[in-house]
Each structure stands twice: as structure tokens, then as C-alpha cells.
């Protein structure tokens, strides 16, 4: 096997591990520690921003979440991992009602 092809295969495996389902539990734990049911929505969003997430309103009709928070983690130069959380607010829009953490997605390469 060509050395470049071997290197590309190793890089692909390393990049996929960073965005794999194995990283999901730690991401889930981190997000739910910062944005949990009953928490003040502004405080939760500020906490997520402090660890690199950027949040915005969800403007998709009939979508279950009110806010979408994304963070991109770079793995070398070739790929990135998009980490995403959805925050559903209570009726007053003051507190978190529910937090959902999406499976990380690999981009690039």
C-alpha cells in the first residue's frame, strides 16, 4: 500500500474517533451540566458560550427546540467536529424545559 494512502487512512480513523459515538457521553454530560431543566435560560446559554458554543434562535416552523447551540472542534487541519445542543424553553421562555444533545458530526476531509 502506498505510504500516502496509509497515512490518509490513519488520519481518517483518528478524525472519526473524535466525532464518534464514543465522544457522545462526555459531550452529553458537559452540556447537561450547564443547561439542565429548570435552569435560568440566560445563565445556561452564557455557560454554554463560555465553553465555546454559540447559540441562536431556531426559526424552523414546528421544530421542538427554541435555541440551537453549536460548537466546532478542529482536529488537525483536515476536519472538524460539529457539536450541537437544542434547548427547549418553558412557556415563559425564562427557564430550560428540555435539553437535547445531537450526535457529533464530522465535516471536511
C-alpha positions in Angstrom: 0.0 0.0 0.0 1.2 3.4 -0.9 2.6 5.4 2.1 0.3 8.4 1.3 -2.7 6.1 1.3 -1.7 4.6 4.6 -1.3 8.0 6.1 -4.7 9.1 4.8 -6.3 6.0 6.3 -4.7 6.7 9.7 -5.7 10.3 9.6 -9.3 9.4 8.7 -9.6 6.9 11.6 -8.2 9.5 14.1 -10.6 12.1 12.9 -13.6 9.9 13.1 -12.8 8.8 16.6 -13.0 12.5 17.8 -16.6 12.7 16.4 -17.6 9.1 17.1 -20.4 8.0 19.3 -17.8 7.2 22.0 -17.4 11.0 22.4 -21.2 11.4 22.8 -21.4 10.6 26.5 -18.8 13.2 27.5 -20.5 15.8 25.3 -23.9 14.9 26.7 -22.6 15.2 30.2 -20.9 18.5 29.6 -24.0 20.1 28.0 -26.5 18.8 30.5 -24.3 20.0 33.4 -24.5 23.6 32.0 -28.1 23.6 30.6 -30.4 21.5 32.6 -34.2 21.5 33.1 -35.2 24.3 35.4 -32.1 26.4 34.9 -32.4 30.0 34.0 -32.2 30.2 30.2 -29.9 33.2 30.1 -27.5 31.6 32.6 -27.5 28.3 30.7 -26.7 30.0 27.4 -24.0 32.1 29.0 -22.4 28.9 30.4 -22.5 27.2 27.1 -20.9 30.2 25.4 -18.1 30.1 28.0 -17.1 26.6 26.8 -17.2 27.6 23.1 -20.8 27.2 22.0 -22.7 29.9 20.0 -26.4 29.9 20.4 -29.2 31.2 18.1 -32.9 31.1 17.9 -34.4 28.2 15.9 -36.6 29.6 13.2 -37.9 26.3 11.7 -41.7 26.0 11.9 -42.9 23.2 14.2 -39.4 22.4 15.4 -39.4 21.3 19.0 -36.5 23.5 20.2 -36.3 27.2 20.8 -32.5 27.6 20.7 -29.7 25.8 18.9 -26.2 25.9 20.3 -23.2 24.8 18.1 -19.5 24.3 18.8 -16.9 23.3 16.2 -13.9 21.4 17.4 -11.0 21.2 15.0 -9.0 18.0 14.6 -5.8 18.8 12.9 -6.2 20.8 9.6 -8.3 18.3 7.7 -11.6 18.0 9.5 -13.8 19.4 12.2 -16.4 18.0 14.6 -19.7 19.9 14.9 -21.3 19.5 18.3 -24.9 20.7 18.7 -27.4 21.0 21.5 -31.0 22.1 21.3 -32.7 24.0 24.2 -36.4 23.9 24.6 -37.6 26.7 26.9 -40.6 26.7 29.2 -43.8 28.6 28.5 -42.4 31.8 30.0 -39.2 31.5 27.9 -37.2 32.1 31.1 -36.1 28.6 32.0 -34.8 25.5 30.3 -37.6 22.9 29.9 -35.5 20.3 28.0 -32.0 19.9 26.6 -31.2 17.5 23.7 -27.7 16.8 22.5 -27.2 15.7 18.9 -24.7 13.1 17.8 -21.4 14.9 16.8 -20.9 15.2 13.1 -17.6 15.2 11.2 -17.0 17.7 8.4 -14.2 18.2 6.0 -11.7 15.8 4.6 
